[in-house]
Amino acid sequence: MKQKSILVKSYFAKIETDKREEMWAAKPKTSEWEYSNCKIDSERLNNDLQQAIESLNQQGYRVMQITSITSGDYHFSDHVSDNHLLGSGVTTEGGYGYGFSYTDSLVILAEQTQQQPSQETEPELDQIVISDAVIIVD
């Protein structure tokens, strides 16, 4: 049986900016929204996943497994105090702070259930791009 894997990329969610912060910011916000740096747009990820599964079904494949790929990041604050106030090397902010993880993408493993008619006119592509978020790799 022929197998296929598909990478479905996730994207960070759009979040509204706080207008109250804008007037105090050194760099005022230029729009009413920005992208989160830790929250995934789960609705978009679900729609992209559904689109990929439907595409596989139309091609005669059955989904065998969906695996999430997790990535992570951390917040780092490097601030050393004034030598005269607290002593040399004493930090006044939280150091490494906190770490977090998020779903970077999903990998779908599918197996062909029915034999597709061979098309000798067009060679099969190694990678098919359905959209910027859904990539099929043979």
SEKE-500057 format. One line per field, with one value per residue: residue in three letters; x, y, z of N, C-alpha, C in turn. Coordinates in nm, 2 decimals. Example, Ala and Ser with C-alpha at 12.3 -4.5 7.8 and 13.67 -1.06 7.14 Angstrom:
REM residues 2
res: [Ala,Ser]
nX: [1.32,1.28]
nY: [-0.57,-0.22]
nZ: [0.78,0.71]
caX: [1.23,1.37]
caY: [-0.45,-0.11]
caZ: [0.78,0.71]
cX: [1.32,1.29]
cY: [-0.33,0.00]
cZ: [0.78,0.79]
//
This chain:
REM residues 138
res: [Met,Lys,Gln,Lys,Ser,Ile,Leu,Val,Lys,Ser,Tyr,Phe,Ala,Lys,Ile,Glu,Thr,Asp,Lys,Arg,Glu,Glu,Met,Trp,Ala,Ala,Lys,Pro,Lys,Thr,Ser,Glu,Trp,Glu,Tyr,Ser,Asn,Cys,Lys,Ile,Asp,Ser,Glu,Arg,Leu,Asn,Asn,Asp,Leu,Gln,Gln,Ala,Ile,Glu,Ser,Leu,Asn,Gln,Gln,Gly,Tyr,Arg,Val,Met,Gln,Ile,Thr,Ser,Ile,Thr,Ser,Gly,Asp,Tyr,His,Phe,Ser,Asp,His,Val,Ser,Asp,Asn,His,Leu,Leu,Gly,Ser,Gly,Val,Thr,Thr,Glu,Gly,Gly,Tyr,Gly,Tyr,Gly,Phe,Ser,Tyr,Thr,Asp,Ser,Leu,Val,Ile,Leu,Ala,Glu,Gln,Thr,Gln,Gln,Gln,Pro,Ser,Gln,Glu,Thr,Glu,Pro,Glu,Leu,Asp,Gln,Ile,Val,Ile,Ser,Asp,Ala,Val,Ile,Ile,Val,Asp]
nX: [0.08,0.04,0.17,0.12,0.24,0.14,0.20,0.06,0.06,0.06,-0.07,-0.01,-0.25,-0.46,-0.48,-0.65,-0.53,-0.45,-0.59,-0.54,-0.27,-0.14,-0.10,0.10,0.31,0.65,0.68,0.42,0.13,0.04,-0.19,-0.52,-0.50,-0.28,-0.04,-0.04,0.23,0.23,-0.01,-0.21,-0.40,-0.66,-0.90,-0.84,-0.64,-0.79,-0.96,-0.78,-0.67,-0.91,-0.95,-0.72,-0.76,-1.00,-0.90,-0.72,-0.90,-1.04,-0.85,-0.83,-0.72,-0.68,-0.69,-0.44,-0.30,-0.26,-0.03,0.09,0.32,0.53,0.65,0.86,0.92,1.07,1.06,1.29,1.46,1.71,1.86,2.08,2.15,2.23,2.56,2.60,2.36,2.24,2.46,2.71,2.61,2.36,2.03,1.74,1.51,1.32,1.51,1.54,1.27,0.98,0.89,0.73,0.52,0.39,0.16,0.32,0.27,0.08,0.11,-0.01,-0.06,-0.13,-0.29,-0.31,-0.63,-0.77,-0.68,-0.55,-0.63,-0.37,-0.20,-0.04,0.03,0.10,0.36,0.40,0.40,0.64,0.58,0.29,0.11,-0.16,-0.26,-0.12,-0.09,-0.13,0.05,0.12,0.32,0.47]
nY: [-0.12,0.22,0.50,0.83,1.14,1.44,1.77,2.00,2.32,2.53,2.85,3.15,3.31,3.59,3.88,4.13,4.46,4.65,4.95,5.13,5.08,5.18,5.47,5.49,5.36,5.32,5.27,5.33,5.13,5.02,4.92,4.77,4.52,4.24,3.97,3.69,3.57,3.32,3.19,2.97,2.98,2.80,2.75,2.81,2.62,2.38,2.40,2.39,2.14,1.98,2.04,1.92,1.65,1.60,1.63,1.42,1.20,1.23,1.16,0.89,0.80,0.69,0.82,0.73,0.82,1.10,1.33,1.56,1.83,1.97,2.29,2.53,2.82,3.08,3.34,3.59,3.80,4.02,4.20,4.38,4.51,4.84,4.89,5.04,5.03,4.77,4.59,4.42,4.25,4.17,4.08,4.26,4.20,3.92,3.72,3.43,3.38,3.25,2.95,2.81,2.60,2.52,2.41,2.35,2.23,1.99,1.65,1.43,1.10,0.89,0.62,0.46,0.35,0.26,0.17,0.41,0.52,0.50,0.78,0.86,1.08,1.31,1.36,1.24,1.47,1.55,1.72,1.87,2.17,2.27,2.50,2.79,2.69,2.42,2.14,1.88,1.60,1.35]
nZ: [0.00,-0.07,0.10,0.25,0.38,0.54,0.61,0.83,0.89,1.18,1.29,1.46,1.67,1.60,1.80,1.98,2.03,2.32,2.37,2.57,2.64,2.43,2.44,2.63,2.54,2.41,2.14,1.96,1.89,1.56,1.45,1.52,1.60,1.67,1.62,1.84,2.05,2.16,2.15,1.97,1.66,1.68,1.55,1.28,1.24,1.28,1.05,0.84,0.89,0.84,0.57,0.46,0.53,0.38,0.12,0.11,0.13,-0.11,-0.28,-0.24,0.00,0.34,0.66,0.89,1.11,1.32,1.42,1.66,1.64,1.86,1.97,2.13,2.35,2.54,2.79,2.83,3.05,3.08,3.30,3.47,3.78,3.91,4.03,4.26,4.39,4.45,4.44,4.26,3.97,4.05,3.98,3.89,3.77,3.65,3.55,3.36,3.36,3.23,3.06,2.77,2.57,2.24,1.98,1.70,1.44,1.26,1.17,0.93,0.87,0.61,0.43,0.12,0.01,-0.21,-0.55,-0.75,-1.08,-1.32,-1.45,-1.73,-1.86,-1.70,-1.47,-1.13,-0.86,-0.61,-0.40,-0.30,-0.29,-0.12,0.01,0.16,0.42,0.41,0.31,0.10,0.10,-0.09]
caX: [0.00,0.11,0.15,0.15,0.24,0.10,0.23,-0.04,0.13,-0.03,-0.04,-0.04,-0.38,-0.47,-0.53,-0.67,-0.43,-0.51,-0.57,-0.48,-0.13,-0.08,-0.06,0.22,0.42,0.75,0.65,0.27,0.08,-0.01,-0.31,-0.60,-0.47,-0.14,-0.03,0.01,0.36,0.22,-0.15,-0.23,-0.53,-0.71,-1.00,-0.77,-0.57,-0.89,-1.01,-0.67,-0.67,-1.02,-0.92,-0.62,-0.83,-1.09,-0.81,-0.67,-1.02,-1.07,-0.74,-0.84,-0.64,-0.74,-0.60,-0.40,-0.25,-0.23,0.07,0.12,0.46,0.53,0.77,0.85,0.99,1.08,1.08,1.42,1.48,1.84,1.87,2.17,2.13,2.34,2.65,2.59,2.23,2.22,2.58,2.75,2.55,2.23,1.93,1.62,1.40,1.30,1.60,1.49,1.13,0.90,0.89,0.60,0.52,0.27,0.15,0.38,0.21,0.03,0.15,-0.11,-0.01,-0.24,-0.26,-0.41,-0.72,-0.80,-0.58,-0.59,-0.59,-0.24,-0.20,0.09,0.06,0.16,0.44,0.35,0.48,0.69,0.52,0.17,0.07,-0.30,-0.27,0.00,-0.09,-0.14,0.15,0.12,0.45,0.46]
caY: [0.00,0.35,0.59,0.97,1.22,1.58,1.87,2.11,2.42,2.61,2.99,3.22,3.38,3.74,3.93,4.27,4.54,4.73,5.09,5.20,5.07,5.26,5.60,5.49,5.28,5.39,5.25,5.31,5.02,5.08,4.86,4.74,4.38,4.19,3.82,3.64,3.49,3.19,3.13,2.92,3.00,2.67,2.74,2.80,2.49,2.28,2.42,2.34,1.99,1.93,2.05,1.82,1.52,1.59,1.61,1.28,1.12,1.24,1.09,0.75,0.77,0.68,0.87,0.63,0.88,1.25,1.36,1.71,1.87,2.08,2.37,2.61,2.94,3.13,3.49,3.62,3.94,4.03,4.33,4.38,4.63,4.94,4.85,5.12,5.01,4.63,4.51,4.38,4.13,4.13,4.12,4.32,4.14,3.77,3.63,3.35,3.40,3.13,2.88,2.76,2.52,2.53,2.31,2.41,2.18,1.85,1.56,1.33,0.98,0.83,0.50,0.45,0.24,0.21,0.20,0.52,0.50,0.56,0.89,0.86,1.21,1.40,1.29,1.28,1.57,1.51,1.80,1.94,2.28,2.30,2.64,2.82,2.62,2.27,2.09,1.74,1.55,1.21]
caZ: [0.00,-0.08,0.21,0.23,0.50,0.51,0.72,0.84,0.98,1.26,1.29,1.59,1.67,1.60,1.93,1.98,2.11,2.42,2.33,2.69,2.64,2.32,2.47,2.72,2.47,2.34,2.00,1.96,1.80,1.43,1.41,1.63,1.63,1.64,1.64,1.96,2.04,2.23,2.14,1.83,1.61,1.68,1.45,1.15,1.24,1.25,0.91,0.76,0.91,0.77,0.42,0.42,0.53,0.27,0.00,0.11,0.10,-0.25,-0.35,-0.21,0.11,0.47,0.77,0.99,1.24,1.33,1.53,1.68,1.65,1.96,1.97,2.25,2.36,2.67,2.80,2.90,3.08,3.12,3.35,3.58,3.86,3.93,4.13,4.38,4.46,4.50,4.43,4.13,3.91,4.11,3.88,3.95,3.70,3.67,3.48,3.25,3.35,3.21,2.93,2.72,2.44,2.16,1.87,1.58,1.32,1.26,1.06,0.90,0.80,0.54,0.35,0.01,0.02,-0.35,-0.65,-0.84,-1.22,-1.36,-1.55,-1.78,-1.92,-1.60,-1.37,-1.00,-0.79,-0.48,-0.30,-0.36,-0.20,-0.13,0.04,0.23,0.54,0.39,0.22,0.09,0.06,-0.11]
cX: [0.09,0.07,0.19,0.15,0.21,0.14,0.13,0.02,0.02,0.02,-0.08,-0.17,-0.37,-0.53,-0.55,-0.57,-0.51,-0.48,-0.51,-0.33,-0.06,-0.03,0.07,0.34,0.52,0.73,0.50,0.23,0.02,-0.14,-0.39,-0.58,-0.32,-0.15,0.02,0.15,0.35,0.09,-0.17,-0.38,-0.59,-0.82,-0.94,-0.70,-0.67,-0.94,-0.90,-0.66,-0.79,-1.00,-0.82,-0.68,-0.92,-1.01,-0.76,-0.78,-1.05,-0.97,-0.74,-0.75,-0.72,-0.64,-0.57,-0.36,-0.23,-0.15,0.09,0.27,0.46,0.66,0.76,0.93,1.00,1.09,1.20,1.43,1.62,1.86,1.96,2.16,2.25,2.43,2.63,2.46,2.22,2.35,2.59,2.68,2.42,2.12,1.81,1.49,1.42,1.40,1.54,1.34,1.06,0.92,0.75,0.61,0.39,0.27,0.20,0.31,0.15,0.08,0.05,-0.04,-0.13,-0.20,-0.36,-0.50,-0.76,-0.70,-0.63,-0.55,-0.46,-0.26,-0.06,0.13,0.13,0.23,0.38,0.45,0.52,0.62,0.40,0.13,-0.07,-0.32,-0.14,0.02,-0.09,-0.05,0.14,0.26,0.44,0.59]
cY: [0.12,0.44,0.74,1.04,1.37,1.66,1.98,2.20,2.50,2.76,3.05,3.30,3.53,3.78,4.08,4.34,4.62,4.88,5.17,5.19,5.15,5.39,5.60,5.42,5.37,5.38,5.22,5.20,5.09,5.02,4.82,4.59,4.35,4.04,3.79,3.57,3.36,3.12,3.09,2.95,2.86,2.65,2.73,2.66,2.37,2.28,2.36,2.19,1.93,1.93,1.94,1.68,1.50,1.56,1.47,1.18,1.12,1.17,0.94,0.71,0.77,0.73,0.76,0.70,1.03,1.27,1.51,1.73,1.99,2.16,2.46,2.74,2.98,3.28,3.51,3.77,3.96,4.18,4.32,4.52,4.72,4.89,4.92,5.09,4.87,4.54,4.46,4.25,4.09,4.17,4.17,4.27,3.99,3.68,3.56,3.35,3.26,3.07,2.83,2.68,2.55,2.43,2.39,2.36,2.04,1.77,1.45,1.22,0.91,0.71,0.49,0.33,0.18,0.25,0.31,0.48,0.57,0.67,0.90,1.00,1.31,1.32,1.33,1.37,1.51,1.59,1.88,2.04,2.30,2.45,2.67,2.75,2.47,2.23,1.94,1.69,1.40,1.14]
cZ: [0.00,0.04,0.18,0.36,0.46,0.63,0.71,0.94,1.06,1.26,1.42,1.57,1.66,1.74,1.91,2.07,2.21,2.39,2.45,2.69,2.54,2.36,2.56,2.65,2.40,2.19,1.99,1.86,1.68,1.39,1.54,1.67,1.60,1.66,1.77,1.94,2.11,2.21,1.99,1.79,1.58,1.57,1.31,1.14,1.21,1.11,0.82,0.77,0.83,0.62,0.38,0.43,0.42,0.14,0.00,0.08,-0.05,-0.34,-0.32,-0.09,0.24,0.57,0.87,1.12,1.22,1.45,1.54,1.70,1.75,1.96,2.10,2.25,2.51,2.67,2.88,2.92,3.15,3.17,3.48,3.65,3.86,4.04,4.26,4.46,4.53,4.50,4.29,4.09,3.97,4.01,3.96,3.88,3.70,3.61,3.36,3.25,3.34,3.07,2.90,2.60,2.37,2.04,1.74,1.45,1.35,1.15,1.05,0.82,0.74,0.46,0.24,0.02,-0.11,-0.45,-0.74,-0.98,-1.26,-1.47,-1.60,-1.84,-1.82,-1.49,-1.23,-0.93,-0.65,-0.37,-0.37,-0.25,-0.22,-0.10,0.12,0.37,0.53,0.28,0.22,0.03,0.04,-0.06]
//
